[in-house]
Amino acid sequence: MNNYEIVYIIHPALQEGRLIDIKNKIHEQITGSKGKVLFDDNWGKKKLAYAIDKQKYGTYLFCQFLLEGKNVQSINVDCELNTNILRHLITKIESSQVLDEKDKKEVKKVETKEVKEKSSESIKSDSNELGAKGKTDSKEEVAEKADSKEKEVAEVADSKEEESDEAVDLENENSK
C-alpha cells in the first residue's frame, strides 16, 4: 500500500451539501478499494489562475489516503467523468508527508500568530510615522497655511482670467 494525495477543484456554484456528497463519493471509492482515508481538508473557494470551463473560482478539496497503486486509476477515471470536478491531481507521497488533525490545528495557530504579529507591527509603524511627522500645528500656523493657499488660488484664477481676456481681444481684432 502506498500513500497518495489528491487535490481537486469543484465547481464554485455547488452548495455545501452537494460538495460533501462529492467528497464522500471519493472517500467511499477509497475505502471500497480496501484503502484508508488518512486526512482531508476543505481549502475553500479560491480564485483560479486561469478560467476553467468558463469559471474564475473553484472550491479546493484536499485528501491524503492509503491505497494500492492499481486502484488509483479507478479514482482518476471517476474524477475525470464527474462534470462538477473542474480539475484534479493525484500524487504519490512519502509516509512522512502525511498530515493529521494535530498538524492542521498547528498550521492554523501559526497563521493566526503571524497575522497578529503583522498587524501589531503595522500599528507600531503607523504610530511611529505620525510621531515622526512632528508636532501638531498651532492654530496660527494652520491659518497662515490656509491664507497662503488662498492667495495661490487667487493668483492662478487671475492669470487664467487675464489669458481669457487676451484671447477674446485677439478674436475681436481678427474679426474686424
N, C-alpha and C positions, 0 to 999 in steps of 0.2 A: 504494500500500500504506500502511496505517495501523497505528499501534501500539495495541495493546489489552492489557488485563489482565483476568484472571478470578480471582475468589476463590470457591471452592466448599467447602461443608461436607459431609463424608462421614459416613455412619452410624458411630457410635463402636464398634459391635461387630465391624466388619470387621477381619480380620487384615492384617498388613503386606503380604503377597503380593497380596491382593485390592485393597488400596489402590493398590499400584503398577500393577496391571492397569488400574484406572480412570484413573489419571494417564497411563499410556501410551496408552490409547484416545483421550483428548483430544489428546495430542501427535500421534498418528497422523492425527487429523482435521485438525489444523492443517497438518501437512506434506503431507497428501494434497490439501489445497486450495491448494497452492503457497505456503504460509506458512512462517514460521520461528519456532521457539521461542527466545526471547531469554533468559529467566530463569525459573526455577521454584524454589519453596521449600515445604517442609512446615512449617507453623507449629505442628503438634502438636495434641494433644487439649485442648480448652478447654471451659469451662462456657458454655452458651448463656444469653443474656439472658432467653429465654423458651423453653418447651418447643416443639419442632418434631417432629411425628409421635410425640409422647409420649417424646421423647428430651431429656434435660437436658444432654448433652455431644455434641460433634461434633469431628471432625478437620478442621482447616482446611488447605487447599492453595491456593497462590498461584502464578500463572503469568503471565508477560508474553510477548506474541507479536506478530509482524508478519503482517498478513493483509489481503486485500481486504475491503472493507465488506460486499459481497454474500454472502460466505461465512461471516460471523459468525452469521447466523441458523441455519445448519445445526448449529453447535456449541451454540447456545442451545437448540434443539429436542432434541438428544440429551441435554443435561443435564436438561431437564425430564422426559424419558421414563425416565431412569435412576432407579430407586427407591432406590438407595444414596446418591444425592446429595440431601441434605436441602434445601439452598438453594445458589444460585449468583448471581453478579453479574458481568456483562461490562461494562467501561467503556473508552471511548476515552481514550488518554493522549497526551501530547506526547513526542517523542523524547528530550527532556531528562530525563524521569521514568523512563526505562528503567534498571533496575538491572543489575549484573553481579556475578559471583562475588567480585570485589575489594570491592565495596560491602558485600556480605553479611558478609564477614570483618571489615571495619572496624566495622560496626554491632555485631557480637558483641564485638569488643575494647573498644569504648566502653562497652557494657553491663557487661562484667566489671570494667572500671576503676571505673565508678560504684558497683558493688556493693562492691568492695574499699574505696573511699573511705568509703561509708556505714557499713560495718562497723567500720572503724577509728575513725570519729567516734563511733559509739555506745559503743565500748570506752572511748575517752577520757572521754566524758561520764559513763559509769558509774563510772570510777575517780575522777573529779572529785567526783561525788556522795558517794562513800564518804569521800573526803578532807574534804569539806565537813561531813560529819556530826561530824567532830571526832575527839577522842582516843577510844581504846578504854577502856571502863570497867574500873576496877580490881576485884579480887575482892571487896573490901569494899563497893563501890558496888553491885555485882550482888547481893550478899547482902542489902543494905538494901532494894533494889527488890523482891526476892523476898519478904522479910518483910512489906513494906507491902502487896503484892498478897495475901498470905495473910491478913492482917488484914482487908482489904476483903472478901474472900470469906467469911471467918468472920462478919463483921458482917452481910452480906447474908443468910447462912444463918440467923443468929439471928433477924433481923427476920422472915423468912419463917416460921420455926418459931413465933414469938410470934403472928403473924397466924393461922396454922392452929389454934393452941390457943384463941385467942379465938373463932374460927368454931365450934369444937367446943363450947365453953362456951355460945355462943348457941343452938346446936341443942339442947343438953341442956335449957336453960331453956324453949325453945319447946315441947319435947315434954312437959314437966311440966304 
